[in-house]
Amino acid sequence: MKKRILGKNLEVSAIGLGLMGMDHAYGKPADRAEMIRLIQESVELGGNFFDTAVVYGEENEKVLGQATKKIRNQVVIATKFGITGQQRIGNSLENIVDSRPESIRLQVEGSLRRLQTDYIDLYYQSIELIQTSLQKM
């Protein structure tokens, strides 16, 4: 698979695997064992770039961590902070937004634990949060 460079030297597969649909936004969560196999098969086919987020649910990061624990040095993990959950307000689902420094520290510590790793390759603020913040300006 073709590779691309992010930033100065982060080499990622041209096709990444986003994990949002495994747990979040598209119906009931997918089968854990099936998702682990999918992630591992992606690596076997040359993929190395995986994207998740705290808001997708704790199990989402746990599945990625379990699938990549033995091959951590072969994969690039991206996860996001800022949206810590969702709440129903009236008939709509609203994001719970928290990007205070103390919250980011708790979010990254939780992600590291769930991902079963001691580093995250790409850690960034959820785009939904950025859009929400811009709308309030």
C-alpha positions as CSV (number, residue, x, y, z in Angstrom):
1,M,0.0,0.0,0.0
2,K,1.2,3.5,-0.7
3,K,2.4,5.5,2.2
4,R,2.2,9.2,2.9
5,I,4.1,11.5,5.3
6,L,2.1,13.4,7.9
7,G,4.0,16.4,9.4
8,K,7.8,15.8,9.3
9,N,8.2,12.1,9.5
10,L,5.0,10.2,10.5
11,E,4.6,7.6,7.7
12,V,1.0,6.4,7.3
13,S,-0.8,4.2,4.8
14,A,-2.7,6.2,2.1
15,I,-5.9,4.5,3.3
16,G,-6.6,4.7,7.0
17,L,-9.3,2.9,9.0
18,G,-11.6,5.0,11.0
19,L,-13.3,3.2,13.9
20,M,-16.2,5.5,14.6
21,G,-18.8,3.1,12.9
22,M,-17.7,0.2,15.1
23,D,-19.5,1.8,18.1
24,H,-20.8,5.2,17.5
25,A,-23.4,6.9,15.3
26,Y,-24.4,4.0,13.0
27,G,-26.5,1.6,15.0
28,K,-25.6,-1.0,17.6
29,P,-21.9,-1.8,18.2
30,A,-20.2,-4.3,16.0
31,D,-18.9,-7.7,17.2
32,R,-15.7,-7.2,19.1
33,A,-13.9,-10.3,17.8
34,E,-14.9,-9.3,14.2
35,M,-13.5,-5.8,14.7
36,I,-10.2,-7.1,16.1
37,R,-9.9,-9.3,13.0
38,L,-10.7,-6.4,10.7
39,I,-8.0,-4.2,12.3
40,Q,-5.4,-7.0,12.1
41,E,-6.3,-7.8,8.5
42,S,-5.9,-4.2,7.6
43,V,-2.3,-4.3,8.9
44,E,-1.7,-7.6,7.0
45,L,-2.8,-5.8,3.8
46,G,-0.4,-2.9,4.4
47,G,-2.6,-0.5,6.4
48,N,-1.1,1.1,9.5
49,F,-3.2,4.2,10.2
50,F,-6.1,3.9,12.7
51,D,-8.4,6.7,13.9
52,T,-10.6,6.7,17.0
53,A,-11.8,9.1,19.7
54,V,-13.0,9.2,23.3
55,V,-16.5,10.1,22.2
56,Y,-16.8,6.9,20.1
57,G,-17.0,5.0,23.4
58,E,-14.4,3.4,25.7
59,E,-14.8,0.0,24.0
60,N,-13.7,1.6,20.7
61,E,-10.3,2.4,22.0
62,K,-10.1,-0.9,23.9
63,V,-10.7,-2.9,20.7
64,L,-8.0,-1.0,18.8
65,G,-5.6,-1.5,21.8
66,Q,-6.3,-5.2,21.9
67,A,-5.9,-5.6,18.2
68,T,-2.6,-3.7,18.0
69,K,-0.9,-4.4,21.3
70,K,1.5,-7.0,19.9
71,I,2.2,-5.0,16.8
72,R,2.2,-1.5,18.3
73,N,5.5,-0.5,16.6
74,Q,3.9,-1.2,13.1
75,V,0.8,1.0,13.5
76,V,0.0,4.7,13.8
77,I,-2.8,5.5,16.2
78,A,-4.7,8.7,16.0
79,T,-7.3,9.7,18.7
80,K,-9.1,12.8,19.6
81,F,-10.0,14.8,22.7
82,G,-12.5,17.5,23.5
83,I,-15.9,15.8,23.2
84,T,-16.3,13.6,26.3
85,G,-19.8,12.3,25.6
86,Q,-23.2,13.2,24.5
87,Q,-26.5,14.2,26.2
88,R,-30.0,14.4,25.0
89,I,-31.5,17.9,25.1
90,G,-35.1,17.9,24.0
91,N,-35.2,15.9,20.8
92,S,-31.5,16.3,19.9
93,L,-28.3,14.8,21.0
94,E,-25.7,17.4,22.0
95,N,-22.0,16.9,22.5
96,I,-20.5,17.4,25.9
97,V,-17.5,19.6,25.2
98,D,-14.5,19.9,27.6
99,S,-11.1,21.0,26.5
100,R,-9.9,22.4,29.8
101,P,-6.2,21.4,30.4
102,E,-7.1,19.2,33.4
103,S,-9.8,17.5,31.2
104,I,-7.4,16.9,28.4
105,R,-4.9,15.3,30.8
106,L,-7.7,12.9,32.1
107,Q,-8.8,12.1,28.5
108,V,-5.2,11.3,27.3
109,E,-4.5,9.2,30.3
110,G,-7.7,7.3,29.8
111,S,-7.0,6.8,26.1
112,L,-3.5,5.5,26.8
113,R,-4.9,3.0,29.3
114,R,-7.6,1.8,26.9
115,L,-5.3,1.7,23.9
116,Q,-2.8,-0.4,26.0
117,T,0.1,1.8,24.9
118,D,2.4,4.4,26.4
119,Y,2.2,6.8,23.4
120,I,-0.3,8.2,20.9
121,D,1.1,9.1,17.5
122,L,-1.5,11.8,16.6
123,Y,-3.6,13.4,19.3
124,Y,-5.9,16.2,18.2
125,Q,-9.0,18.1,19.1
126,S,-12.3,16.8,17.7
127,I,-13.4,18.8,14.6
128,E,-17.0,19.0,15.9
129,L,-15.6,20.9,18.9
130,I,-13.8,23.4,16.6
131,Q,-16.9,23.9,14.6
132,T,-19.0,24.4,17.7
133,S,-16.5,26.9,19.1
134,L,-16.4,28.9,15.8
135,Q,-20.2,29.1,15.8
136,K,-20.2,30.6,19.2
137,M,-17.7,33.4,18.2
